């Protein structure tokens, strides 16, 4: 009887030990599991990522203008990385080939930096964009995939309709995914110099002989879908800004207004008058190459002037400060002559 009791006591102790061990094990697992998942999630979040990839430029309203036609030339990317990596440098590859890029705006929040970048995409099709980040603390890579679709673009650079030119200057055009480009000035075909900027992107330049007064610029090309596109732009040539009564021309100027100031033109003298605007908004879309030879665009203001009487006139670009006071940024003189 005593042996049976001892055996029962041993089994009881072993059962309690096993129960205690299981309780301890599961309590440790439950305490460890959330922390492990949290650490894993945190590690996954501390990555270089592409939040947005979309066609660029997206100018549906202005895809066809006096300045030409501008379909997408590449992608806009919004890139995100942890602030603890610090600021660094970027490189971009499209389908394994390094491409030029331009940085846009940026910001930060919730422990991350976010910057936007513009990259050329080449010909339409499926694209794999690889982003390479390098800082003193970290080197990282990530990829994003997107389908690139575009009929291409052919645009004149830096000019607006009717703009006055006061000295000879070359005409420049940017072409992507277009072929068989031609430029005519007053009906005369121009010899084009071609410079490859990126795969499928060309800078076209010619040096025309302008005649005094109005000059018609016609430029054309075949887009990526095989359609012939033709555009025209008028420019006004007046060497040394000498014009004749009846001449009409335009001037462009920076009108990037802020909360602190705005811009406007002042015409002094009786020889020139400002024409009434056909549209309430006198902003004009122009295309250009930035200081790094990368495609860009911006809105400028445009005013049309008419020569009405002999004499001199001065046109001033004025910055008006909201707190009071005006600042003359630029002034040009004109001489109006009898026709």
C-alpha positions in Angstrom: 0.0 0.0 0.0 2.8 2.4 0.8 4.5 1.6 -2.5 1.3 2.5 -4.4 1.0 5.8 -2.6 4.6 6.7 -3.3 4.1 5.9 -7.0 1.0 8.1 -7.1 2.8 11.0 -5.5 5.6 10.7 -8.1 3.1 10.8 -11.0 1.4 13.8 -9.4 4.6 15.7 -9.1 5.6 14.8 -12.7 2.2 16.0 -13.9 2.5 19.3 -12.0 6.0 19.8 -13.4 4.8 19.2 -17.0 1.9 21.6 -16.5 4.2 24.2 -15.1 6.7 23.7 -17.9 4.0 24.0 -20.6 2.6 27.2 -19.0 6.1 28.7 -18.8 6.9 27.7 -22.4 3.7 29.2 -23.9 4.0 32.4 -21.8 7.5 32.9 -23.2 6.3 32.2 -26.7 3.4 34.7 -26.3 5.8 37.3 -25.0 8.3 36.8 -27.7 6.0 36.4 -30.7 4.6 39.9 -30.9 8.1 41.4 -30.4 9.4 39.2 -33.2 6.6 40.2 -35.6 7.0 43.9 -34.7 10.8 43.7 -35.3 10.2 42.0 -38.6 7.6 44.6 -39.7 10.0 47.4 -38.7 12.8 45.8 -40.7 10.6 45.6 -43.7 9.5 49.3 -43.4 13.2 50.4 -43.2 13.5 50.0 -46.9 14.1 52.1 -50.0 10.8 52.1 -51.9 9.2 53.7 -55.0 5.8 55.0 -53.7 4.6 56.3 -57.1 5.6 55.7 -60.7 3.6 57.5 -63.4 4.1 58.9 -67.0 5.8 62.3 -67.3 5.1 64.9 -68.4 1.4 64.6 -67.9 0.1 67.6 -70.0 -3.2 66.4 -71.4 -4.6 69.9 -71.5 -1.4 71.2 -73.3 -0.4 68.1 -75.2 -0.7 70.0 -78.4 0.1 73.8 -78.4 1.7 76.4 -80.6 5.0 75.1 -79.1 4.4 71.6 -80.5 3.2 68.3 -79.1 4.4 66.8 -75.8 3.5 63.2 -74.9 5.3 61.5 -72.0 9.1 61.2 -72.3 9.6 59.2 -69.1 8.5 58.6 -65.6 7.9 60.6 -62.4 9.1 58.7 -59.4 8.4 59.3 -55.8 11.1 57.7 -53.7 11.0 57.0 -49.9 13.8 56.0 -47.6 14.5 56.1 -43.8 15.9 59.3 -42.4 18.4 57.4 -40.3 20.2 56.6 -43.6 20.7 60.4 -44.0 20.6 62.2 -47.4 22.5 60.5 -50.2 22.9 60.3 -53.9 20.7 58.5 -56.4 21.2 56.7 -59.7 18.5 55.3 -62.0 18.5 52.4 -64.4 15.7 51.6 -66.9 15.8 48.1 -68.2 19.4 47.8 -67.0 20.6 51.0 -68.7 21.7 54.0 -66.6 19.6 57.1 -67.6 19.7 60.8 -67.0 17.4 62.2 -64.3 16.3 65.4 -62.7 15.3 65.9 -59.0 12.0 67.5 -58.2 10.5 68.5 -54.9 10.9 66.6 -51.6 9.9 66.4 -48.0 10.0 64.3 -44.9 7.8 62.9 -42.1 7.2 59.9 -39.9 10.9 59.1 -40.0 11.3 59.0 -43.8 12.5 61.3 -46.5 10.5 61.5 -49.8 11.9 63.0 -53.0 10.5 63.1 -56.6 12.7 62.3 -59.6 12.1 62.5 -63.4 13.8 59.9 -65.6 13.7 59.2 -69.3 12.1 56.0 -70.4 13.1 55.4 -74.0 10.7 53.6 -76.3 7.3 52.4 -75.2 7.0 49.0 -73.5 7.4 47.3 -70.2 10.0 49.1 -68.0 11.9 48.0 -64.9 13.2 51.0 -63.1 16.0 50.4 -60.6 16.8 52.9 -58.0 20.2 53.0 -56.4 20.7 54.9 -53.2 24.2 55.6 -51.6 25.0 57.5 -48.4 27.8 57.2 -45.8 25.5 55.0 -43.7 23.7 52.8 -46.3 23.7 51.5 -49.8 20.4 50.2 -51.1 18.5 49.3 -54.2 14.9 48.8 -55.2 12.9 48.2 -58.3 9.5 49.3 -59.8 7.8 48.1 -62.9 5.4 50.0 -65.2 4.2 50.1 -68.8 5.4 53.1 -70.7 3.1 54.4 -73.4 3.7 57.5 -75.6 3.3 58.8 -79.1 6.3 61.1 -78.5 6.9 64.8 -78.7 8.3 67.6 -80.9 8.5 71.0 -79.3 10.2 74.3 -79.8 12.3 75.5 -76.9 12.2 78.8 -75.0 9.8 80.8 -77.3 6.2 82.0 -77.3 3.8 82.9 -80.1 4.7 86.3 -81.7 7.7 86.8 -79.5 10.0 89.7 -80.5 13.7 88.7 -81.2 16.1 91.7 -81.3 19.1 89.8 -82.6 19.8 86.7 -84.7 19.6 83.5 -82.7 19.3 79.8 -83.3 16.0 77.9 -83.1 16.0 74.9 -80.9 13.6 72.0 -80.8 13.4 68.9 -78.7 12.2 65.6 -80.2 11.5 62.2 -78.7 10.0 59.2 -80.5 9.5 61.4 -83.6 11.2 60.8 -87.0 11.6 62.7 -90.2 11.6 66.1 -88.5 11.6 69.2 -90.7 11.8 72.9 -89.9 10.8 75.6 -92.4 11.3 79.4 -91.8 9.2 81.5 -94.2 8.9 78.5 -96.4 12.6 77.8 -96.6 13.7 74.4 -95.2 16.4 74.6 -92.6 19.5 72.4 -92.1 19.2 70.7 -88.7 22.0 69.9 -86.3 21.1 66.9 -84.2 22.4 66.1 -80.7 21.5 62.9 -78.9 20.6 63.8 -75.3 19.3 60.4 -74.2 18.1 57.2 -76.0 15.4 58.5 -78.4 15.7 62.1 -77.3 17.3 64.6 -79.7 18.1 68.3 -79.6 17.5 69.9 -83.0 19.1 73.2 -83.9 19.1 75.5 -86.9 20.3 79.1 -87.6 17.7 80.8 -89.9 18.0 84.2 -91.5 15.1 86.1 -90.2 13.5 88.9 -92.2 12.4 92.1 -90.4 8.9 91.8 -89.1 6.8 88.6 -88.9 8.4 85.2 -89.6 6.5 82.0 -89.8 8.1 78.9 -88.3 6.7 75.5 -89.4 8.0 72.3 -87.9 6.8 68.8 -88.5 7.6 65.1 -87.8 6.2 61.6 -87.8 5.2 60.4 -84.3 5.7 56.9 -82.8 2.4 55.7 -84.3 3.4 56.8 -87.8 1.2 59.9 -87.9 2.5 63.1 -89.5 2.2 66.1 -87.2 2.7 69.7 -88.2 2.9 72.8 -86.1 3.5 76.5 -86.7 4.7 79.5 -84.7 5.1 83.1 -85.6 8.1 85.1 -84.4 8.8 88.9 -84.8 12.3 90.0 -85.7 13.3 93.6 -85.0 17.0 94.2 -84.7 17.9 96.5 -81.9 14.2 96.6 -81.1 13.4 99.0 -83.9 9.8 98.5 -85.0 7.4 100.3 -87.4 4.0 101.7 -86.9 1.4 98.9 -87.0 3.8 96.2 -85.9 2.4 93.8 -83.3 4.6 91.5 -81.2 4.7 89.9 -77.8 7.1 89.8 -74.9 7.3 87.0 -72.3 8.3 87.5 -68.7 8.6 85.5 -65.5 5.3 85.7 -63.6 6.0 83.3 -60.8 4.0 85.1 -58.1 4.3 84.3 -54.4 2.6 85.4 -51.2 5.1 88.2 -51.0 5.1 89.7 -54.6 3.6 89.7 -58.1 4.9 90.8 -61.5 3.5 93.1 -64.2 4.7 95.1 -67.2 4.7 98.9 -67.4 4.8 100.6 -70.8 6.1 104.2 -70.7 5.7 106.5 -73.7 3.0 106.9 -76.4 4.7 104.9 -79.1 3.6 101.5 -77.8 0.3 100.3 -76.4 -0.7 97.1 -74.7 -3.3 95.1 -76.5 -6.3 93.7 -74.7 -5.9 90.1 -73.8 -7.9 87.6 -75.8 -7.9 85.3 -72.8 -8.3 86.2 -69.1 -5.2 84.2 -68.3 -2.1 85.4 -70.1 0.1 82.5 -69.0 1.9 80.5 -71.7 3.5 77.1 -71.5 7.1 77.0 -72.8 9.5 74.1 -73.0 13.2 74.3 -72.2 16.3 72.4 -71.2 17.5 73.1 -67.6 21.1 73.8 -66.6 21.9 70.1 -66.8 20.4 69.7 -70.3 17.3 67.9 -68.9 13.9 68.5 -70.4 11.6 70.8 -68.4 8.7 73.2 -68.9 7.2 76.2 -67.1 4.5 78.8 -67.4 5.5 82.4 -68.3 3.4 85.5 -68.8 2.9 87.0 -72.2 1.8 90.5 -73.3 1.1 91.7 -76.9 2.2 95.2 -77.8 1.4 97.4 -80.8 3.4 100.2 -82.3 1.0 103.1 -82.8 3.1 106.3 -83.2 6.7 107.4 -84.0 9.0 107.8 -81.0 10.5 105.9 -78.1 9.0 103.7 -75.5 10.3 101.8 -72.5 8.9 98.6 -71.2 9.7 97.7 -67.6 9.2 94.4 -65.7 8.1 95.3 -62.2 8.0 93.2 -59.1 5.3 94.5 -56.7 5.7 93.6 -53.0 2.5 93.0 -51.1 4.0 94.8 -48.1 4.4 97.9 -50.3 7.0 99.1 -52.9 7.9 98.2 -56.4 11.1 96.9 -57.8 12.1 97.3 -61.5 13.7 94.0 -62.5 14.3 94.8 -66.2 13.7 97.5 -68.7 14.1 97.5 -72.5 13.8 100.5 -74.9 12.0 100.5 -78.3 12.2 102.9 -81.2 9.0 103.1 -83.3 9.6 104.4 -86.9 7.3 105.4 -89.7 6.4 102.6 -92.1 
